[in-house]
Amino acid sequence: MKHILKAGVVALGLALISSGVLAADWTPPGPIKMMIAFRAGGGADTQARLIAEALEAKLGWKFIPEQVTGKGGVNLLATLKDQPNDGTVIGMVVTESVGYNLAAAKAGITPANFTGIATTAGFQMGIVSLSSKGWNTFSDVVDAIKGGQEIRFGVMSPKLADLAYLLGKAQGVDFNIVPVKGGKAVMNGVNAGDLDIGFMAGIQAKGVASGDLVNLASGLSTPLKQTPDAPTLADLGVSYNSDGYFVFVGPAGMPADARQALAAAIAGVANDESSKAGGIIKKAFGGASTITGDALTTLLADGYKDASTLMDAAAE
């Protein structure tokens, strides 16, 4: 599968342009409706609302946050695609929504229906267990299964279910894959003993730091920042990964000045660790990861194309 993190590094320099410079060339013609694909009160919702709050204070733009949840962000995208593309309606989803989830929905919607604005942060997706299980490495989990133990593997999306299946296949074992709603549900299930291991996208950081949880593996194409010695999925024989980002998108055909101003403004707040939004991004996700412009367009398009390859591999 193609990975384009290198493009993100190039785009980061563009995203760091002062929001004041580009914003001065464009002013929203009215309040900006900010659709949010995550439940109210959660970490992702809080991040989006704090970004809106910071931009209101810094630029005087008016934001109207609105929850549009369901189907892994597909409900938001289906609503967003027919909205005005003048910069007054944007949405926050994850790149998986525009990639795997759209491809799986087969709803006739593709990344071409949207304008990528900016990512804010990547996920620190780990495969996590309780430390009290006594597993220090992912090999310990594999040995437990081969010794006759059933391992309940919590996942919060169909893509992660596919990755869990392929991981078991690569390791020559079968997991009991348990779908749940959201990363918090995975963590709660692991802590309660209802799940043995699970994918967690940064929510595990505090538990890992305290020693209550352990990152057994990275779900990314790169090592986890908190646990760099944990193997990646590639190390475990899986050629796919769960790399992803929180991302703001608008309807297709957004004017360049609107797109650039919104991108620079959002990236500026995300990279400002002294802001509330930037502080949360630093604490939960290890810092901002801002991709904009053509690099983001490519990222979204490739994610959609790569989804079919992953689904085909998991169907074998």
C-alpha positions, 0 to 999 in steps of 0.5 A: 500500500502506498504511504505518503507521509513524505508529502506531509513533511513538505506540506508542513512548511506551507501550513506554518504560514502565518494565518494572519497573512492568508486570512487577510486576503479572504473573509468568510461571507457569513458565519462558518458552519463547522460540522463535527463527525464526533460525539459531543463532549469527546476529545475530537469534538473538544479539539474542533470546538477549541479550534473554532474558539481560537479562530473567533478570538484571533480573526473575528470569524463566527463559527457555528459547531454542529454534530453530524455523526454516524457511519464513521463520518460518512453521514457528515460527508453525505451532508457536506458535499451538497453545501455551499462551497464558499468556505461557510460550511466545513466539516471535521472527520478523520482521513479514514472517513474519506478513504476506507469508510466512503469506499466501503459505503459504496454511496457514489461519493469519493474524495473528489466530492470534497476540498481538503483543507487541513489536517490537525493531528495524526493518531498514535494508534497502538495495540494495547493491553492491561499491564496486569495481563503480563504481556510485554510484547505482542509475541506474548499475546500470540503465545497465549493464543497458541497455548489455548487462550481466546484473545478478544481484540477490540476494534472501533472501525471496519478498517481496524477489524480488517487489520486485526484479521490480517494481523492474526493471519500473518501471525498464524492465529485467530483473534475474537475480533469485537467491534465497539463504538469508539476508542473510549469503549475499547479502553473501557473494555480493556480496563474492565476485562471484557476485552484482552487487547484493542486498538487505541488512538492516543487515549491510552497515553495516560494509562501507558505512562502510569504503567497500567496499560502497555502498547504491545504494537504500533498500528502505524507505519512508524513507531509510537512516540511513547513506546518506540520499541513496540513493533509496527504492523509491518514488523509483524507481517502486515503490509497495511497500517492505520495511519490517519489524521483528523482533517477538515474538509469542505465541498468540492470546488472551494475557491483557492483563497478560501481554502488557503485562508482556512488551511493556514488559520486552522494549521496555525492554531493546531501548531500553537501549543500555547493555545487550548486546542494546540495544547490538547493536540500535543497532550493527546496526539504528540503534537500537530501534524498539518498537511494542506494543499496538493499533498492533502488532496493526494493523501485523501485520494490515495486513502480511498484507492488503497481501501479497496486493496485492503478490503480485498486482502481481508476478504481472502 
